[in-house]
Amino acid sequence: MQTEISTLIQAYIEQRRQTKLDEIEKKKNVKNGVSEIELATLNEQIQTAYQDFDIQTWLTSAAVRAKQISLATHAVKFTHGSAKGSNILSLATKTDAPYLDSSAIVTPAVDAVGNAAALDVAKLLQLDDGNATLAVYLSQGDDHVLRPLASSDEQCQLWADGLRQALEVKTPSSHTLAKQIYFPIGDNQYHLISPLYSSALAHELFHQVQHSRFSDEMKAARDARKKNQPNECDVVRYSNLAVTISGGSKPQNISQLNSKRYGKTYLFPCTAPDWKSQYQPPMFGLNWFDSREVGRNTYYLIKLLAEFLVKVKPLDSNIRIRQHRDRLADQILDSILTLAAPHQVNAKGWSETSELSSAQQCWLDPQADHLYSGDWQTEVSRDFGLWLNNRLEKISQQQLMLGSEALQHWQALCHDAIREAGR
């Protein structure tokens, strides 16, 4: 295990040195050549690169620079780019996590926050030998993974202690630009909670969405679906996504993973589901106005009308009172006609086995006109007037006692409304 991780570290440092040497060689091999002074300067840079990227020299430098960054799964800078609070590294996972949060990720991605010039140290700490990353080894106190590269135990300890500074939060703190929530716990006492953005969870969701949109696997599945052909993969689509951008044109100023995501965070809709109940025609009861469907959807409107009528009861009737009364009654009728519409477009003859009166069958089932030879509109309007009188008296707790005059008025309003609705 030690040899494997130490070999990865050595290869990583050598790769960085080779990248630097390639940049210098590219400058030396320009088309028009370089002057002797420029050549001498470039040769000095080559020598410096060999010295700086000597394994022990570079690890010593990395140990010193590690305090400039913070490895984290939850970062404060996503709340505000200038926030200076603590970041949290939480690698605990739950295989049976009941909620979608960072603990539900089997292998959470580790982010790096801090000085962008020290991100090479973050990449070093995330080198993985297949069993764990260097950061995990150091967090568990396995400093010996660095021993094959050190000249002494003291040097190994120096490196481990220095690199561990990127993993530890010695004095946790929040910041005025961070989110803070005062949570009451009783007796005028509060917990001060500072929720942190989970970059690890955002990274996992980002890759899931990107895979569903742009992967060759999903493209093949969508093509097969368009051509009505079989495919082993399900077509995955995330609808109603929103996107937030962190860091603007410089996402690397927020974090390393934010830069890899181009600053994007996908947000899923969290609105309550729009439940649609299974359609059920009114099969039971002689009078549809007495059904729970009508009562539930008109209760508030009838309550408003009852309160108004009780309020103006001591007053002399005038045109303003009558107009407002009729407006409230029209709202009740509009609600009832809206409820009736689905029944009127239901399957032909659905009311034949219902308990509805013949007049109401003719109204709610256009195919049942033959059941009633008289004026079913007048009959339905009378049913409405009687029902509304009864509901107003009940809701007003008998403060209203409405007679035939009110009945005839409600009946006339309903008759006109039914005719205007085309029935």
C-alpha positions as CSV (number, residue, x, y, z in Angstrom):
1,M,0.0,0.0,0.0
2,Q,2.8,2.4,1.0
3,T,4.7,1.8,-2.3
4,E,1.5,2.3,-4.3
5,I,0.6,5.7,-2.9
6,S,4.2,6.8,-2.8
7,T,4.6,5.8,-6.4
8,L,1.6,7.9,-7.3
9,I,3.0,10.9,-5.5
10,Q,6.3,10.6,-7.2
11,A,4.6,10.2,-10.6
12,Y,2.4,13.3,-9.9
13,I,5.4,15.5,-9.0
14,E,7.4,14.3,-12.1
15,Q,4.4,15.0,-14.3
16,R,4.1,18.5,-13.0
17,R,7.9,19.0,-13.6
18,Q,7.5,17.7,-17.1
19,T,4.6,20.0,-17.8
20,K,6.8,22.9,-16.7
21,L,9.8,21.7,-18.8
22,D,7.5,21.4,-21.9
23,E,6.4,25.0,-21.5
24,I,10.1,26.1,-21.4
25,E,11.0,24.0,-24.3
26,K,8.2,25.4,-26.3
27,K,9.6,28.9,-25.7
28,K,13.0,27.8,-26.8
29,N,11.7,26.3,-30.1
30,V,9.9,29.4,-31.4
31,K,10.0,29.8,-35.1
32,N,12.5,32.7,-35.2
33,G,14.7,31.4,-32.5
34,V,15.7,33.1,-29.3
35,S,18.6,35.4,-28.4
36,E,21.5,34.1,-26.3
37,I,20.3,36.1,-23.3
38,E,16.8,34.6,-23.6
39,L,18.3,31.2,-24.1
40,A,20.4,31.5,-20.9
41,T,17.3,32.6,-19.0
42,L,15.4,29.7,-20.2
43,N,18.2,27.3,-19.3
44,E,18.2,28.7,-15.8
45,Q,14.5,28.1,-15.6
46,I,15.1,24.5,-16.6
47,Q,17.6,24.1,-13.8
48,T,15.2,25.8,-11.4
49,A,12.4,23.4,-12.4
50,Y,14.6,20.4,-11.7
51,Q,15.4,21.9,-8.3
52,D,11.8,23.0,-7.4
53,F,10.3,19.7,-8.5
54,D,12.8,17.5,-6.7
55,I,10.4,15.2,-4.7
56,Q,11.6,16.2,-1.2
57,T,11.8,19.9,-2.1
58,W,8.4,20.0,-3.6
59,L,6.7,18.0,-0.8
60,T,8.3,20.4,1.8
61,S,6.9,23.3,-0.2
62,A,3.5,21.7,-0.4
63,A,3.4,21.1,3.3
64,V,4.0,24.8,3.9
65,R,1.4,25.9,1.3
66,A,-1.3,23.4,2.4
67,K,-2.7,25.9,5.0
68,Q,-3.7,28.2,2.0
69,I,-6.4,25.7,1.0
70,S,-9.1,23.7,2.6
71,L,-10.4,20.4,1.4
72,A,-14.1,20.3,1.9
73,T,-17.4,18.7,0.9
74,H,-19.3,21.7,2.2
75,A,-18.0,25.2,1.4
76,V,-19.0,28.7,2.6
77,K,-17.9,30.6,-0.5
78,F,-20.8,29.3,-2.5
79,T,-23.1,31.5,-0.3
80,H,-20.9,34.6,-1.0
81,G,-17.6,34.7,-2.9
82,S,-16.1,36.9,-0.1
83,A,-17.2,34.8,2.8
84,K,-14.3,33.9,5.1
85,G,-15.9,31.2,7.4
86,S,-14.9,27.6,7.9
87,N,-15.4,24.9,5.4
88,I,-16.3,21.3,6.4
89,L,-14.9,18.0,5.2
90,S,-17.5,15.3,5.8
91,L,-16.8,11.9,4.3
92,A,-19.2,9.9,6.4
93,T,-21.7,7.9,4.3
94,K,-24.9,6.0,5.0
95,T,-25.9,3.0,2.8
96,D,-29.5,3.3,4.0
97,A,-29.8,7.1,4.0
98,P,-33.5,8.0,3.9
99,Y,-32.9,11.4,2.3
100,L,-31.0,12.7,-0.7
101,D,-28.1,14.5,1.0
102,S,-24.3,14.3,1.0
103,S,-24.3,11.2,3.3
104,A,-26.1,9.2,0.6
105,I,-23.1,9.5,-1.8
106,V,-21.0,6.4,-1.7
107,T,-17.8,8.2,-2.8
108,P,-18.3,11.9,-2.3
109,A,-16.2,14.2,-4.4
110,V,-13.8,16.4,-2.3
111,D,-13.6,20.1,-3.2
112,A,-10.7,22.5,-2.6
113,V,-11.3,26.1,-1.5
114,G,-8.7,28.8,-1.1
115,N,-5.7,30.1,-2.9
116,A,-5.9,29.0,-6.5
117,A,-2.1,29.0,-6.7
118,A,-2.1,26.1,-4.1
119,L,-4.6,23.9,-5.9
120,D,-1.7,21.6,-6.9
121,V,-1.5,20.6,-3.2
122,A,-5.2,19.8,-3.3
123,K,-4.7,17.4,-6.3
124,L,-1.8,15.8,-4.4
125,L,-4.1,15.1,-1.4
126,Q,-6.7,13.6,-3.7
127,L,-4.3,11.0,-5.2
128,D,-6.0,7.6,-4.8
129,D,-4.3,4.2,-4.8
130,G,-7.5,2.3,-5.0
131,N,-8.0,1.9,-1.3
132,A,-8.0,5.5,-0.1
133,T,-6.8,9.0,-1.0
134,L,-3.7,10.5,0.6
135,A,-6.1,12.9,2.4
136,V,-7.9,9.9,4.0
137,Y,-4.7,8.3,5.0
138,L,-3.5,11.5,6.7
139,S,-6.9,12.1,8.3
140,Q,-6.6,8.6,9.8
141,G,-3.1,9.3,11.1
142,D,-1.4,6.9,8.6
143,D,1.6,9.2,8.1
144,H,3.8,6.3,7.2
145,V,2.5,6.4,3.6
146,L,4.9,9.3,3.0
147,R,7.9,7.5,4.6
148,P,9.3,5.9,1.4
149,L,9.8,9.5,0.0
150,A,11.3,11.1,3.1
151,S,14.9,11.0,4.3
152,S,14.0,10.7,7.9
153,D,11.1,10.1,10.3
154,E,11.2,13.8,11.2
155,Q,10.8,14.9,7.6
156,C,7.9,12.5,7.1
157,Q,6.2,13.9,10.2
158,L,6.8,17.5,9.0
159,W,5.2,16.8,5.7
160,A,2.2,15.0,7.3
161,D,1.6,17.7,9.8
162,G,1.8,20.4,7.1
163,L,-0.5,18.7,4.6
164,R,-3.0,18.0,7.4
165,Q,-3.6,21.7,7.7
166,A,-5.7,21.5,4.6
167,L,-8.0,18.9,6.3
168,E,-8.5,20.3,9.7
169,V,-10.6,23.2,11.0
170,K,-9.0,24.1,14.3
171,T,-11.2,27.1,15.2
172,P,-14.6,26.8,13.4
173,S,-16.1,30.1,12.5
174,S,-18.9,31.7,10.5
175,H,-18.9,35.0,8.7
176,T,-21.2,38.0,8.3
177,L,-21.6,37.0,4.6
178,A,-22.5,33.4,5.4
179,K,-26.1,32.2,6.0
180,Q,-27.1,32.1,9.6
181,I,-30.3,30.8,11.2
182,Y,-31.4,31.3,14.8
183,F,-33.3,28.2,15.8
184,P,-35.4,28.6,19.0
185,I,-34.9,25.9,21.7
186,G,-37.0,27.5,24.4
187,D,-36.5,29.9,27.3
188,N,-35.4,32.6,25.0
189,Q,-32.4,30.4,23.9
190,Y,-31.3,29.7,20.4
191,H,-29.0,27.6,18.4
192,L,-27.1,29.6,15.8
193,I,-27.0,27.4,12.7
194,S,-24.9,28.2,9.6
195,P,-26.0,25.9,6.7
196,L,-23.2,25.2,4.2
197,Y,-23.6,24.5,0.5
198,S,-22.7,20.8,-0.3
199,S,-20.3,21.0,-3.2
200,A,-20.1,17.2,-3.1
201,L,-23.8,16.7,-3.6
202,A,-23.9,19.4,-6.3
203,H,-21.1,17.7,-8.1
204,E,-22.8,14.3,-8.0
205,L,-26.1,15.8,-9.3
206,F,-24.2,17.8,-12.0
207,H,-22.7,14.6,-13.4
208,Q,-26.0,12.7,-13.3
209,V,-27.7,15.5,-15.3
210,Q,-24.8,15.9,-17.7
211,H,-24.8,12.2,-18.4
212,S,-28.6,12.2,-19.1
213,R,-28.1,15.0,-21.6
214,F,-24.9,14.5,-23.4
215,S,-23.5,10.9,-22.9
216,D,-23.3,8.7,-25.9
217,E,-25.3,6.1,-24.0
218,M,-28.3,8.5,-23.6
219,K,-28.0,9.8,-27.2
220,A,-28.2,6.2,-28.5
221,A,-31.2,5.5,-26.2
222,R,-33.0,8.7,-27.4
223,D,-32.3,7.9,-31.1
224,A,-33.7,4.4,-30.5
225,R,-36.8,5.8,-28.9
226,K,-37.4,8.2,-31.8
227,K,-37.1,5.3,-34.3
228,N,-39.3,3.1,-32.1
229,Q,-36.5,0.6,-31.7
230,P,-35.5,-1.4,-28.5
231,N,-32.5,-0.3,-26.4
232,E,-31.0,-1.6,-23.2
233,C,-30.9,1.8,-21.5
234,D,-33.8,3.8,-20.2
235,V,-34.2,7.3,-21.4
236,V,-33.6,9.7,-18.5
237,R,-34.8,13.2,-18.5
238,Y,-34.8,15.8,-15.8
239,S,-37.5,18.4,-16.4
240,N,-38.0,21.9,-15.1
241,L,-34.3,22.4,-14.1
242,A,-33.0,25.7,-12.9
243,V,-29.3,26.7,-13.1
244,T,-27.4,29.0,-10.7
245,I,-23.9,30.3,-11.5
246,S,-21.3,30.7,-8.8
247,G,-18.2,32.8,-9.4
248,G,-19.3,34.5,-12.6
249,S,-16.6,34.5,-15.2
250,K,-14.1,33.1,-12.7
251,P,-15.6,30.0,-11.1
252,Q,-12.1,28.9,-9.9
253,N,-12.3,31.7,-7.4
254,I,-15.0,29.8,-5.6
255,S,-13.6,26.3,-5.6
256,Q,-11.8,23.6,-7.7
257,L,-14.9,21.5,-8.3
258,N,-17.0,24.7,-9.1
259,S,-14.5,25.4,-11.9
260,K,-15.0,21.8,-13.2
261,R,-18.7,22.4,-13.3
262,Y,-18.2,25.7,-15.1
263,G,-19.8,27.4,-12.1
264,K,-23.1,25.7,-12.7
265,T,-25.4,24.1,-10.0
266,Y,-28.5,22.3,-11.2
267,L,-31.6,22.9,-9.0
268,F,-34.5,20.5,-9.1
269,P,-38.1,21.7,-8.7
270,C,-39.4,21.3,-5.1
271,T,-43.0,22.4,-5.6
272,A,-45.7,20.2,-4.3
273,P,-47.0,17.6,-6.8
274,D,-50.2,18.6,-8.6
275,W,-52.4,15.7,-7.8
276,K,-55.2,14.9,-10.2
277,S,-57.9,12.8,-8.7
278,Q,-59.4,10.0,-10.8
279,Y,-62.6,11.2,-12.4
280,Q,-65.8,9.9,-10.7
281,P,-69.3,11.0,-12.0
282,P,-72.0,11.8,-9.5
283,M,-73.8,8.5,-9.3
284,F,-75.4,8.8,-5.9
285,G,-77.9,11.2,-4.5
286,L,-81.0,12.8,-6.0
287,N,-79.6,16.3,-5.9
288,W,-76.0,17.0,-7.2
289,F,-75.9,20.3,-5.3
290,D,-75.9,18.3,-2.0
291,S,-72.7,16.4,-3.0
292,R,-69.4,16.8,-1.3
293,E,-67.9,17.9,-4.6
294,V,-70.1,21.0,-4.7
295,G,-70.1,21.7,-1.0
296,R,-66.3,21.6,-0.7
297,N,-65.7,23.9,-3.6
298,T,-68.4,26.5,-2.8
299,Y,-68.2,26.7,1.0
300,Y,-65.9,29.8,1.1
301,L,-67.9,31.7,-1.5
302,I,-71.2,31.0,0.2
303,K,-69.7,32.0,3.5
304,L,-68.8,35.4,2.0
305,L,-72.3,35.8,0.7
306,A,-73.8,34.9,4.0
307,E,-71.6,37.3,5.9
308,F,-72.5,40.1,3.5
309,L,-76.2,39.4,3.8
310,V,-76.1,39.4,7.6
311,K,-74.1,42.7,7.6
312,V,-76.6,44.5,5.3
313,K,-79.7,42.9,6.9
314,P,-80.6,45.9,9.0
315,L,-80.1,48.3,6.1
316,D,-82.5,49.4,3.5
317,S,-81.9,47.7,0.1
318,N,-80.2,49.8,-2.5
319,I,-78.6,49.2,-5.9
320,R,-75.1,48.9,-4.5
321,I,-76.1,46.2,-2.1
322,R,-78.0,44.3,-4.7
323,Q,-75.2,44.5,-7.2
324,H,-72.6,43.3,-4.7
325,R,-75.0,40.5,-3.7
326,D,-75.4,39.4,-7.3
327,R,-71.7,39.5,-7.9
328,L,-71.1,37.1,-5.0
329,A,-73.9,34.8,-6.2
330,D,-72.4,34.8,-9.7
331,Q,-69.1,33.6,-8.3
332,I,-70.9,30.7,-6.7
333,L,-72.6,29.9,-10.0
334,D,-69.3,30.2,-11.9
335,S,-67.8,27.6,-9.5
336,I,-70.7,25.3,-10.0
337,L,-70.7,25.5,-13.8
338,T,-66.9,24.8,-13.7
339,L,-67.6,21.7,-11.7
340,A,-70.4,20.6,-14.0
341,A,-68.2,20.9,-17.2
342,P,-66.3,17.6,-16.8
343,H,-69.6,15.7,-16.2
344,Q,-71.1,17.2,-19.3
345,V,-68.3,15.9,-21.5
346,N,-68.2,12.5,-19.9
347,A,-69.0,9.3,-21.8
348,K,-72.4,9.3,-23.6
349,G,-75.2,8.2,-21.3
350,W,-73.2,7.9,-18.1
351,S,-76.2,9.1,-16.0
352,E,-78.5,6.2,-16.9
353,T,-77.5,4.3,-13.8
354,S,-77.2,7.3,-11.5
355,E,-79.6,8.3,-8.7
356,L,-79.8,11.9,-10.0
357,S,-83.2,13.5,-10.8
358,S,-84.3,13.4,-14.4
359,A,-83.8,17.2,-14.7
360,Q,-80.3,17.1,-13.3
361,Q,-79.4,14.1,-15.6
362,C,-80.5,16.3,-18.6
363,W,-78.2,19.1,-17.3
364,L,-75.1,17.1,-16.5
365,D,-75.5,14.5,-19.2
366,P,-76.3,16.1,-22.6
367,Q,-77.2,12.7,-24.0
368,A,-80.1,12.4,-21.5
369,D,-82.4,15.1,-22.9
370,H,-85.0,12.4,-23.8
371,L,-85.5,11.7,-20.1
372,Y,-87.3,15.0,-19.4
373,S,-90.1,16.4,-21.6
374,G,-90.6,19.6,-19.6
375,D,-88.3,22.6,-18.9
376,W,-85.4,20.9,-17.1
377,Q,-83.5,24.2,-16.8
378,T,-86.3,25.7,-14.6
379,E,-86.2,22.6,-12.4
380,V,-82.4,22.6,-12.0
381,S,-82.6,26.4,-11.3
382,R,-85.2,25.7,-8.6
383,D,-82.9,23.0,-7.1
384,F,-80.1,25.5,-7.0
385,G,-82.3,28.2,-5.3
386,L,-83.5,25.8,-2.6
387,W,-80.0,24.5,-2.0
388,L,-78.5,28.0,-1.8
389,N,-81.2,29.2,0.6
390,N,-80.5,26.2,2.9
391,R,-76.7,26.7,2.8
392,L,-76.9,30.4,3.6
393,E,-79.2,29.8,6.6
394,K,-77.0,27.0,7.9
395,I,-73.7,28.9,7.5
396,S,-75.2,32.1,9.0
397,Q,-76.4,29.9,12.0
398,Q,-80.0,30.9,11.3
399,Q,-79.3,34.6,11.3
400,L,-80.7,34.5,7.8
401,M,-84.2,33.2,7.2
402,L,-84.7,33.3,3.4
403,G,-88.1,32.7,1.8
404,S,-89.7,32.5,-1.6
405,E,-88.5,36.0,-2.7
406,A,-84.8,35.0,-2.3
407,L,-85.5,31.6,-3.9
408,Q,-87.0,33.2,-7.0
409,H,-84.0,35.5,-7.3
410,W,-81.4,32.7,-7.1
411,Q,-83.5,30.6,-9.5
412,A,-83.5,33.5,-12.1
413,L,-79.7,33.9,-11.8
414,C,-79.1,30.2,-12.2
415,H,-81.5,30.0,-15.2
416,D,-79.7,32.8,-17.0
417,A,-76.2,31.3,-16.2
418,I,-77.2,27.8,-17.5
419,R,-78.5,29.4,-20.8
420,E,-75.4,31.5,-21.2
421,A,-73.2,28.4,-20.7
422,G,-75.0,26.8,-23.7
423,R,-77.2,24.4,-21.8
